[in-house]
Amino acid sequence: MSSAQGTGAQEGTLVTFCYEANDSCYRTSHPFGVQLAIYLACALGTLVTVVGNLLVIIVVSHFKALHTPTNLLLLSLALADLLLGLTVLPFSTIRSVESCWYFGDDFCRLHTFLDTLLCLTSIFHLCFISIDRHCAICHPLLYPTKFTQRVACLYIGVGWAVPMAYTSLFLYAKAIEEGLGRFLQEVPCVGSCQLLFNKLWGWLNFPVFFFPCLIMIVLYVKIFTVAKRQARLINNTNRSIGSQLHVGASKRERKAAKTLGVAVGVYLLCWLPFTIDTMVDSLLDFITPPVLFDILIWFAYFNSACNPLIYVFSYRWFRKAVKLLLTHGIFCSRTSTVDLYQE
């Protein structure tokens, strides 16, 4: 998400400007090799985000066996991450390399809107998926009746509507913008894509991003505890057919616990550095160097590239689905009814 980036030129560097104007932002000049490397790294991250999430959408949509409430959440999550890769990351790449915004004020606001909306939507969906997994593992008998497709659609609606309302309120509500304008100590320079409420942006975003993470951590601890307890019971009773059925269930629970644990860890790694920096930086008049800010924000973006790897690529049914699509094609109707869960 947009944040104010320092506009002072460092001593000993070539001073250039984004625009030929007295109030233009300073432009960071990189050697050609460094520019090329940054472009390639950002382009690779964007490509992984787009291809990975597009593959998830195609697989879940094509195979009827995957039309489950859980996979509806995965599908909506992949859509949010795909849109982020298509609409936000290309322009963020140019801003990161050139250290200037060349696309105008109106598109700056739209870009910030899409950036915030899609990142928040992705995070909300990760939280809802952890709730789904908690219900499936801790309450397996009630899960089929408690988490239906209707409930999944409700979660999806909330996961899009709440970020939409929150982002629209602070980006397009004139009263909010005028009321928060007094927190701005100086007028943003031309070419920075800064918005008037940046002084409070870090503090406003911190609970919005951290609270879903806290929910995921609490649920993961409960899932891990339940899976460990069930595994211990299975080791003590391994004599009947029923116990063999429980062994299979325990493996699935440990797999889900491990997957969710990795997701929480990656989420923390990607988002907390950026969120904390934005909050602290707003108190210190944005002293974070632009290069460091770009690294932190791309770490946050990287979470959208990791989501398909964490939630889908680790499952055998997904690898089987991809293999079927590569060998028979997307438009083969025979493959849509294949039971991907069959060994």
ZAGUBA-47979 format. One record per atom (N, C-alpha, C): z, y, x. Coordinates in steps of 0.001 Angstrom, whole numbers, padded with zeros to 6 digits, always signed. Atoms other than C-alpha are relative to their C-alpha. Last residue first. Layout:
BEGIN
ZYX ...
***
This chain:
BEGIN
+000067+000340-001431 -004771-043003-005234 -001275-000785+000297 +000047+001433-000227 -005324-041481-008661 -000173-000296+001488 -001320+000452-000388 -004237-037837-008858 +000039-001489+000285 -000255-000345-001386 -007791-036494-008842 +001347-000504+000494 -001455-000061-000121 -008722-038294-012049 +000346+000222+001470 -000597+000925-000981 -012425-037456-012302 +001511+000215+000043 -000943+000884+000680 -013461-035676-015514 +000676-000990+000950 -001035-000797+000653 -015180-032677-013851 +001077-000855-000668 -001187-000156-000849 -017054-034928-011424 +001139+000728-000709 -000714+001270-000162 -019525-036141-014014 +001299+000184+000776 -000991+000164+001068 -020496-032589-015029 +000809-001284+000163 +000030+001402+000418 -022204-031887-011705 +001114-000247-001010 +000533+000123+001354 -022612-028109-011559 -000123-001451-000469 -000876-000605+000997 -020339-027497-008576 -000438-000338-001419 +000336-001335+000477 -022116-029870-006223 +000912+000468-001121 +000722+000045+001274 -021969-033632-005742 -000405+001367-000528 +000952+001116+000050 -020955-034042-002071 -000846-000006-001274 +000953-000092-001108 -019304-030678-001415 -001061-001083-000076 +000873-001152+000204 -017671-030559-004844 -001051+000105+001092 +000898+000289+001119 -016311-034074-004501 -000971+001150-000236 +000967+000996-000458 -014885-033324-001046 -001005-000336-001099 +000961-000691-000865 -013242-030158-002340 -001074-000965+000484 +000853-000830+000846 -011618-032104-005182 -001061+000718+000824 +000909+000888+000705 -010288-034787-002819 -000973+000796-000860 +000963+000463-000993 -008791-032137-000549 -001029-000929-000633 +000903-001109-000279 -007191-030535-003599 -001062-000411+001025 +000964-000149+001095 -005784-033823-004853 -000964+001149+000259 +001097+000960-000149 -004206-034487-001461 -001044+000179-001089 -000026+001093+000953 -002084-031358-001601 -001242-000881+000131 -000881+001057-000494 -001524-029136+001450 +000019-001214-000917 +000673+000761-001049 -004555-026991+000617 +000859-001142+000516 +001058+000892+000444 -003054-025934-002700 -000530-000878+001118 -000193+000603+001317 +000198-024018-002540 -001032-001049-000364 -001347+000481+000273 +000513-023129+001139 +000057-000825-001276 -000373+001015-000982 -003113-022842+002222 +001343-000624-000355 +000754+001243+000261 -004140-021041-000973 +000389-001120+000958 -000357+000642+001263 -001233-018570-000550 -000820-001253-000301 -000830+001192-000187 -001834-017878+003143 +000262-000756-001299 +000827+001023-000631 -004749-015473+002679 +000764-001308+000150 +000996+000418+000993 -002763-013427+000167 -000958-001030+000564 -000644+000900+000957 +000176-013347+002587 -000978-000514-001043 +000226+001371-000445 -002137-011860+005221 +000652-001013-000936 +001244+000496+000578 -002135-008584+003303 -000207-001484+000305 -000244+000141+001433 +001526-008109+004232 -001249-000526-000708 -000869+001162+000151 +000761-008788+007890 +000296-000255-001475 +000886+001160-000032 -002106-006342+007507 +000780-001304+000015 +000643+000119+001310 +000377-003703+006357 -000970-001177-000022 -000940+000438+001032 +002608-004303+009366 -000682-000199-001348 -000353+001398-000273 -000231-004130+011913 +000914-000540-001096 +001136+000840+000370 -001568-000963+010302 +000289-001479+000239 +000070+000048+001455 +001863+000675+010475 -001140-000911-000457 -001041+000918+000458 +002166-000258+014152 -000017-000133-001511 +000402+001353-000401 -001177+001379+014938 +001016-001029-000490 +001019+000544+000888 -000295+004477+012886 -000411-001429+000340 +001358-000229-000504 +002914+005038+014888 -001034-000646-000916 +000674+001234-000422 +006026+004927+012675 -001405+000318+000506 +000143+000010-001456 +007661+008384+012645 -000694-001264+000506 +001154+000817-000365 +007142+008914+008941 -000290+000033+001503 +001236-000791-000039 +009537+011789+008226 -001172-000758+000624 +000133-000563-001345 +012635+009730+009120 -001315+000745+000180 -001174-000818-000317 +013832+008883+005618 -000168+000768+001305 -000026-001122+000938 +010422+007666+004406 +001196+000918+000242 +000909-001047-000467 +010169+005548+007555 +000018+001225-000907 -000663-000752-001063 +013249+003544+006584 -000860+001185+000439 -001225-000595+000521 +011767+002423+003256 +000680+000880+001049 +000361-001045+000950 +008251+001884+004578 +001230+000717-000540 +000534-001140-000753 +009578-000025+007598 -000353+001163-000928 -001124-000678-000659 +011717-002251+005374 -000479+001223+000770 -000834-000623+001027 +008779-003083+003115 +001160+000764+000623 +000678-001163+000572 +006350-003696+005998 +000896+000735-000990 +000181-001047-001023 +008729-005961+007932 -000643+001260-000554 -001217-000734-000328 +009824-007746+004714 -000194+001038+001105 -000302-001192+000788 +006341-008616+003448 +001215+000796+000453 +001104-000922+000274 +004625-011088+005758 +000471+001332-000587 +000655-000396-001243 +007509-012962+007372 -001049+001075-000241 -000918-000857-000745 +009502-013017+004143 -000654+000533+001266 -000162-001236+000770 +006533-014360+002169 +000910+000985+000732 +001198-000803-000269 +005804-016889+004903 +000073+001327-000736 -000012-000422-001393 +009368-018196+004729 -001177+000892+000348 -001022-001043-000126 +009414-018262+000937 +000034+000541+001425 +000471-001195+000702 +006114-020156+000844 +000994+001149+000125 +001003-000639-000857 +007263-022622+003509 -000483+001298-000647 -000696-000553-001152 +010358-023355+001442 -000938+000701+000963 -000625-001244+000426 +008269-023749-001701 +000766+000656+001143 +001053-000974+000263 +006065-026333-000009 +000590+001352-000381 +000553-000428-001290 +009053-028194+001445 -001057+001086-000191 -001016-000809-000675 +010821-028303-001905 -000521+000530+001327 -000069-001295+000668 +007641-029453-003658 +001011+000915+000676 +001245-000712-000286 +007100-032227-001108 +000022+001394-000616 -000110-000489-001370 +010762-033247-001309 -001248+000770+000398 -000970-001101-000027 +010442-033424-005087 +000152+000573+001409 +000631-001181+000582 +007228-035431-004906 +000943+001190+000048 +001009-000476-000947 +008861-037892-002507 -000680+001261-000522 -000693-000698-001069 +011890-038173-004791 -000979+000551+001026 -000382-001320+000475 +009702-038984-007767 +000676+000799+001109 +001194-000832+000112 +008093-041824-005891 +000323+001410-000447 +000415-000303-001366 +011489-043191-004882 -001229+000891-000014 -000717-001189-000445 +012643-042877-008487 -000384+000387+001422 +000590-001151+000681 +009941-045263-009564 +000668+001285+000449 +001275-000265-000657 +011115-047709-006927 -000723+001175-000641 -000261-000764-001214 +014649-047378-008268 -001272+000309+000747 -000286-001384+000332 +013439-048381-011692 +000256+000841+001235 +001290-000662+000181 +011917-051509-010270 +000203+001470-000305 +000681+000263+001258 +015370-052558-009065 -001337+000713-000042 +000099+001418+000320 +017161-052968-005738 -000809-000303-001249 +001398+000326-000260 +017104-049674-003894 -000270-001469-000327 +000418+000944+001043 +020320-048014-004982 -001484-000270+000152 -001122+000867+000360 +022177-046271-002159 -000372-001046-001036 -000322+000833-001160 +019038-044802-000569 +001132-000974-000307 +001048+001024-000103 +017951-043562-003984 +000290-000937+001158 -000237+001015+001035 +021244-041748-004516 -001002-001132+000096 -001194+000751-000409 +020845-039936-001182 +000324-001092-001017 +000400+000887-001091 +017285-038908-002070 +001177-000853+000463 +000744+001117+000573 +018536-037554-005385 -000446-000981+001071 -000951+000849+000723 +021151-035422-003654 -000693-001219-000593 -000816+000707-000989 +018623-034062-001152 +000985-000940-000676 +000835+001014-000641 +016144-033216-003901 +000798-000816+001018 +000262+001078+000960 +018842-031439-005930 -000804-001115+000645 -001258+000699+000249 +020069-029399-002960 -000207-001185-000929 -000311+000781-001197 +016544-028457-001858 +001263-000827-000215 +000953+001107-000071 +015636-027359-005375 +000329-000910+001177 -000343+000960+001057 +018810-025267-005685 -000917-001216+000046 -001263+000628-000392 +018202-023602-002315 +000413-001043-001029 +000296+000974-001038 +014583-022976-003310 +001265-000719+000456 +000574+001193+000620 +015655-021361-006561 -000309-001068+001038 -001053+000674+000780 +017961-018926-004753 -000528-001299-000608 -000958+000582-000942 +015284-018061-002165 +001077-000784-000745 +000607+001168-000636 +012579-017566-004799 +000973-000684+000953 +000085+001070+001000 +014807-015264-006868 -000554-001271+000631 -001359+000495+000168 +015615-013190-003783 +000043-001144-001008 -000286+000826-001172 +011893-012865-003055 +001394-000606-000099 +000666+001306+000164 +011258-011663-006590 +000264-000937+001163 -000645+000759+001074 +013984-008998-006024 -000710-001327-000283 -001057+000863-000513 +012616-007887-002623 +000622-000862-001096 +000501+001088-000831 +009249-006536-003744 +001102-000983+000395 +001089+000659+000723 +010340-004391-006673 -000542-001184+000786 -000537+000969+000967 +013666-003636-004966 -001086-000753-000750 -000851+001018-000615 +011863-002157-001905 +000600-000972-001020 +000634+001304-000142 +009027-000449-003755 +000947-001080+000496 +000398+000527+001299 +010920+002550-005086 -000537-001425+000111 -001201+000353+000756 +012728+003157-001817 -000324-000547-001378 -000684+001122-000625 +009504+003004+000199 +001213-000452-000790 +000774+001236+000206 +007555+005180-002229 +000715-001209+000581 -000819+000963+000744 +010219+007887-002413 -000653-001369-000108 -001360-000082-000491 +008776+010155+000292 +000932-000990-000701 -000224+000894-001131 +005276+008907-000568 +001426+000024+000529 -001325+000616+000089 +005466+010560-003989 +000291-000930+001173 -001132-000915+000023 +002705+013079-003397 +001358-000681+000007 -000284-000432+001367 +000037+010606-002313 +001339+000722-000028 -001417-000028+000331 -001419+010168+001149 +000170+000533-001411 -000221+000802+001206 -005072+009166+001671 +001501-000142-000263 -001125+000904-000228 -004980+010652+005199 +000221-000973-001146 +000451+001252-000603 -008363+012350+005384 +001098-001007+000221 +001234+000504+000598 -007243+015918+004787 -000453-001248+000753 +001228-000465-000625 -003646+016455+005892 -001207-000653-000657 +000706+000992-000809 -000801+015820+003475 -001288+000579+000575 +001222+000440+000679 +001030+018976+002344 -000720-001017+000875 +001190-000695-000466 +004522+019181+003819 -001222-000563-000710 -000381-001115-000846 +008064+018319+002783 -001197+000798+000501 +000967-000100-001086 +007156+016137-000154 +000298+001244+000814 -000485+000799-001115 +010255+015423-002239 -000959+000044+001189 -000975-000774-000768 +009398+018334-004526 +000569-000784+001175 +000657-000816-001010 +006256+016478-005631 +000976+000773+000865 -000290+000532-001323 +008347+013850-007398 -000606+000838+001110 -001444+000092-000199 +008499+015779-010655 +000375-000482+001385 -000539-001355-000178 +004853+016818-010470 +001502-000037+000264 +000514-000571-001250 +003684+013253-009860 +000575+001391+000259 -000669+000675-001107 +005928+011817-012566 -000428+000624+001321 -001396-000445-000001 +004745+014392-015095 +000770-000621+001161 -000106-001340-000576 +001102+013792-014173 +001454+000474+000096 -000802-000824+000900 +001304+010028-014842 +000248+001367+000657 +000833-000758+000927 -001606+008463-012947 +000784+000836-001003 +001241-000492-000583 -000151+006929-009791 -000769+000945-000917 -000232-000839-001171 +003502+006426-010619 -001276+000573+000609 -000993-001049+000250 +003079+005195-014177 +000104+000954+001186 +000629-001075+000772 -000139+003299-013508 +000954+001172-000194 +000932-000719-000871 +001518+001259-010756 -000642+001173-000733 -000737-000652-001097 +004527+000258-012872 -000938+000850+000852 -000753-001121+000557 +002455-000468-015987 +000714+000780+001101 +000950-000987+000528 -000101-002603-014129 +000740+001236-000522 +000566-000784-001123 +002607-004366-012084 -000978+001076-000466 -001068-000780-000629 +004397-005263-015363 -000504+000758+001226 -000328-001191+000787 +001226-006303-017213 +001055+000872+000677 +001025-001044-000111 -000224-008705-014617 +000441+001309-000679 +000322-000185-001412 +002734-011014-013985 -001089+001029+000250 -001041-000847-000578 +003909-010523-017572 -000333+000328+001456 +000085-001313+000631 +000603-011875-018888 +001021+000971+000570 +001182-000658-000570 +000628-014729-016384 -000142+001412-000569 -000326-000405-001367 +004171-015646-017383 -001159+000758+000640 -000956-001099+000131 +003162-015676-021048 +000400+000536+001370 +000788-001191+000348 +000105-017785-020218 +000894+001229-000170 +000730-000403-001201 +002379-020284-018454 -000828+001257-000258 -000974-000663-000882 +004690-020354-021470 -000685+000486+001264 -000341-001274+000627 +001729-021096-023758 +000989+000785+000862 +001066-000943-000327 +000494-023757-021352 +000267+001373-000616 +001287+000335+000595 +003863-025467-021687 -001066+001008+000446 +001038-000768-000706 +006945-025229-019488 -001366-000475-000491 -000442-001360-000308 +009909-026196-021671 -001107+000832+000645 -000152-000775+001232 +008469-029267-023406 +000382+001459+000276 +001236-000011+000797 +007030-030992-020337 +000093+000836-001275 +001088-000826-000525 +010010-029814-018190 -001257-000008-000881 +000254-001113+000901 +012820-031224-020326 -001247+000802+000391 +000174+000515+001354 +012886-034640-018659 -000344+001111-000988 +001279+000699+000194 +012225-033254-015171 -000229-000501-001421 -000074+000429+001403 +015041-030659-015237 -001274-000756-000373 -001407+000050+000413 +015818-029933-011558 +000182-000464-001444 -000785+000859-000887 +012375-030775-010178 +001432-000170-000487 +000579+001339-000105 +010032-029479-012882 +000886-000947+000796 -000136+000691+001286 +012227-026482-013801 -000499-001443+000102 -001430+000241+000214 +012575-025422-010176 +000219-000766-001292 -000378+001143-000834 +008846-025863-009635 +001478-000330-000160 +000642+001209+000520 +008057-023572-012596 +000429-001230+000788 -000733+000334+001233 +010564-020949-011438 -000546-001281-000612 -001277+000564-000432 +009019-021068-007941 +000869-000363-001207 +000275+001364-000442 +005598-020576-009519 +001276-000668+000482 +000125+000847+001186 +006931-017550-011407 -000294-001452+000377 -001328+000148+000601 +008114-015935-008157 -000055-000939-001205 -000748+000872-000893 +004788-016545-006439 +001398-000263-000554 +000463+001366+000255 +003096-015047-009506 +000702-000999+000920 -000590+000457+001260 +005226-011896-009230 -000409-001440-000298 -001414+000289-000254 +004244-011546-005559 +000696-000503-001267 -000100+001199-000838 +000528-011828-006314 +001455-000399+000215 +000367+001133+000854 +000781-009314-009139 +000109-001309+000762 -001133+000275+000883 +002635-006893-006857 -000269-001198-000905 -001083+000526-000836 -000085-007165-004203 +001223-000342-000846 +000330+001370-000371 -002821-006807-006829 +001061-000623+000895 +000069+000910+001147 -001334-003731-008496 -000183-001448+000434 -001348+000234+000507 -000336-001949-005287 +000011-001012-001139 -000821+000574-001069 -003741-002317-003645 +001379-000367-000524 +000380+001408-000106 -005655-001689-006852 +000849-000719+001041 -000337+000678+001249 -003765+001564-007496 -000298-001497+000094 -001444+000193-000030 -003962+002648-003850 +000474-000738-001251 -000260+001013-001023 -007731+002114-003926 +001493-000313+000079 +000401+001293+000556 -008004+004026-007190 +000297-001130+000977 -000963+000353+001046 -005986+006932-005777 -000317-001359-000619 -001270+000263-000673 -008062+007011-002597 +001048-000441-001021 +000041+001412-000380 -011184+006694-004751 +001243-000392+000793 -000019+000829+001205 -010299+009956-006445 +000003-001485+000355 -001335+000062+000589 -009353+011663-003171 +000066-000926-001216 -000357-000967+001029 -012578+010927-001313 +001359-000248-000638 +000549+000348+001310 -014021+007920+000532 +000465+000912-001126 +001271-000708+000186 -013698+008887+004211 -000561-000129-001412 +000491+000398+001322 -010053+007996+004836 -001220+000844-000331 +000354-001084+000919 -009228+008207+008533 -000474-000602-001319 -001219-000799+000236 -007556+005960+011136 -000273+001226-000861 +000368-001405-000197 -011089+004712+012025 +001193+000940-000104 +000738-000176-001253 -010052+001095+012566 -000238+001478+000284 -000796+000446-001140 -007297+000852+009948 -000703+000267+001322 -001103-000942-000217 -009122+002994+007387 +000829-000389+001221 +000572-001234-000542 -012289+000919+007777 +001095+001012+000288 +000490+000288-001347 -010336-002314+007308 -000546+001264+000654 -001167-000059-000872 -008450-000890+004335 -000389-000289+001445 -000272-001426-000214 -011826-000253+002714 +001240+000192+000879 +001095-000634-000754 -012879-003892+003145 +000257+001472+000312 -000001+000248-001436 -009364-005138+002198 -001192+000604+000747 -000944-000801-000775 -009094-003506-001209 -000199-000161+001502 -000008-001421+000362 -011877-004605-003568 +000856+000883+000906 +001313-000579+000307 -012989-008080-002471 +000039+001521-000139 +000924+000162-001106 -009906-009413-000689 -001335+000681-000227 -000509-000789-001120 -007515-007980-003253 -000970-000066+001178 +000339-001398+000282 -009692-009366-006036 +000514+000924+001100 +001446-000154-000194 -009421-012822-004455 -000429+001444-000232 +000239-000045-001441 -005639-012520-004142 -001490+000159+000317 -000561-001246-000526 -005289-011621-007824 -000293+000141+001493 +000840-001102+000477 -007658-014418-008867 +000495+001334+000547 +001209-000026-000822 -005830-016940-006669 -000930+001132-000417 -000385-000479-001330 -002540-016074-008372 -001221+000127+000904 -000198-001439+000137 -004168-016483-011796 +000411+000634+001328 +001303-000612+000254 -005493-019921-010837 +000118+001518-000095 +000719-000004-001270 -002184-020984-009321 -001351+000690-000142 -000629-001013-000846 -000401-019932-012516 -000701+000101+001351 +000396-001285+000578 -002897-021925-014566 +000608+001152+000797 +001253-000404-000625 -002287-024773-012114 -000596+001256-000631 -000241-000416-001384 +001327-024994-013184 -001267+000530+000646 -000678-001298-000048 +000435-025017-016886 +000242+000505+001419 -001417+000133+000330 -002091-027836-016381 +000655+001375+000053 -000281-001012+001017 -005891-027800-016376 +001431-000182-000522 -000815-001063-000581 -006123-029738-013109 +000333+001104-001000 -001313+000555-000318 -007323-032982-014682 +000943+001072+000539 -000836-000026+001199 -010167-030994-016236 +001402-000532+000263 -000554+001323+000265 -011720-030318-012838 +001003+000069-001148 +001003+001056+000191 -013996-027278-012690 +000612-001314-000463 +000800-000208+001204 -011580-024365-013239 -000906-001199-000298 -000880+000088+001169 -008961-025576-010746 -000798+000161-001295 -000558+001350+000142 -011590-026299-008089 +000827-000127-001272 +001066+000939+000358 -013609-023102-008553 +000576-001387-000270 +000449-000310+001361 -010539-020839-008588 -001056-000999-000467 -001060+000394+000933 -009025-022508-005509 -000457+000213-001440 +000020+001453+000063 -012321-022209-003631 +001061-000520-000962 +001153+000359+000824 -012494-018520-004476 -000100-001507-000155 -000377-000185+001403 -008950-018145-003134 -001157-000293-000946 -001076+000904+000395 -009823-019654+000227 +000350+000111-001472 +000504+001373+000087 -013189-017923+000558 +001085-000954-000488 +001001+000132+001059 -011903-014426-000268 -000425-001455-000173 -000588-000312+001303 -008679-014503+001761 -000982-000264-001131 -000894+001106+000334 -010282-016253+004744 +000620+000203-001383 +000821+001168+000313 -013112-013719+004734 +000849-001197-000408 +000607-000213+001317 -010723-010759+004548 -000801-001215-000432 -001059+000096+000995 -008668-012079+007458 -000520+000165-001413 -000382+001412+000085 -011837-012660+009482 +001100-000202-001035 +001059+000683+000751 -013092-009165+008677 +000320-001480-000159 -000153-000352+001421 -009769-007673+009775 -001039-000715-000858 -001253+000592+000473 -009892-009558+013095 +000212+000275-001487 +000184+001449+000113 -013576-008734+013641 +001254-000675-000544 +000908+000288+001115 -013071-005030+012891 -000149-001508-000217 -000758-000249+001236 -010049-004891+015197 -000860-000292-001223 -000999+001060+000151 -011973-006568+018030 +000790+000169-001296 +000689+001227+000403 -014960-004265+017569 +000992-001130-000249 +000469-000163+001380 -012769-001171+017670 -000646-001276-000518 -001191+000103+000847 -011030-002426+020817 -000376+000127-001472 -000443+001396+000009 -014373-003071+022525 +001213-000215-000885 +000872+000801+000860 -015718+000337+021499 +000466-001451-000096 +001204+000460-000696 -012738+002172+022979 -000812-000932-000895 -000113+001262-000709 -010384+003550+020333 -001268-000258+000804 +001235+000456-000639 -010069+007180+019205 +000268-001276+000798 -000295+000788-001191 -007259+007872+016753 -001301-000565+000569 +000649+001306-000013 -008338+010612+014356 +000303-000703+001314 +000469+000444-001296 -006085+013582+013681 -000591-001405-000119 -000857+000916-000748 -005885+014657+010076 -000612-000281+001368 +000436+001391-000121 -007834+017696+008896 +001027-000821+000766 -001069+000868+000470 -006051+020903+007859 -000384-001474+000045 -001255-000347-000671 -008237+023233+009944 +001141-000938-000384 -000826-000889+000813 -011416+021503+008825 +001318+000229+000724 +000073-001316-000634 -014269+019621+010489 +000708+001017-000889 +000960-000929+000601 -013142+016251+009184 +000009+001310+000806 +000746+000740+001019 -011374+013167+010594 -001105+000868-000604 -000427-000223+001374 -010341+015003+013738 -000873-000811-000955 +001139-000141+000899 -010451+014277+017455 +000534+000105-001415 -000277-000470+001347 -007847+014761+020166 -001322+000153-000760 +001048-000902+000452 -008450+012642+023266 +000245+000368-001456 +001108+000647+000680 -005184+011122+024394 -000988+001058-000471 +000852+000713-000930 -002794+012451+027055 -001160-000703-000651 +000326-000737-001207 -000005+013462+024688 -000858-000868+000915 -000851+000341-001106 -000162+011665+021385 -000478+000723+001252 +000718+000652-001080 -001824+013414+018507 +000956-000272+001136 -000035-000688-001285 +000328+014162+015500 -000744-000773+001060 +001218-000765-000213 -000768+012882+012118 -000003+000733+001322 -000190-001163-000852 +001734+010118+011558 -001303+000684+000311 +000116+000406-001375 +000857+007798+008700 +000050+001254+000851 +000365-001066-000916 +002017+008395+005170 -000018-000537+001406 -001200-000674-000466 +001971+005260+003117 -000435+001067+000969 +000131-001215-000784 -000668+003538+001094 +001363+000535+000364 +000000-001188+000826 +000000+000000+000000 +000000+001240+000862 
***
